[in-house]
Amino acid sequence: MKFLVLWRIELALLSKEMARAIGNMADYGSTLERDGKVLARYHIVGAHGGAWIYEVDSHEEFERLLARSPVFNFARYEVLALADMGAVAAAAVHPSGE
């Protein structure tokens, strides 16, 4: 299962704790990439946040990883489930699975 997560920092919550959390995001992301749970991480230019692509085995695993994010309590999230375009196209051409 793949998910695109767009997250943006809530600057109204700016505090020492938030600054520390932001500082911990790079290490957290690197660990998830090493473990194969995050395929890519991007900074959103002109915004305070990022776009990460997760690849996980279940919704529960995804929710656990997202909740462990250092900025979880300081950000707003948009979560989009991703589907492989090839699989979608194949299903459209052969809807009965033939």
ABEGO torsion letter per residue (X at the ends): XBBBBBBBBBAAABBAAAAAAAAAAAAAAAAAAAAGABABBBBBBGBBEBBBBBBBABAAAAAAAAAABAAAAABBBBBBBBBBAAAAAAAAABAAGX
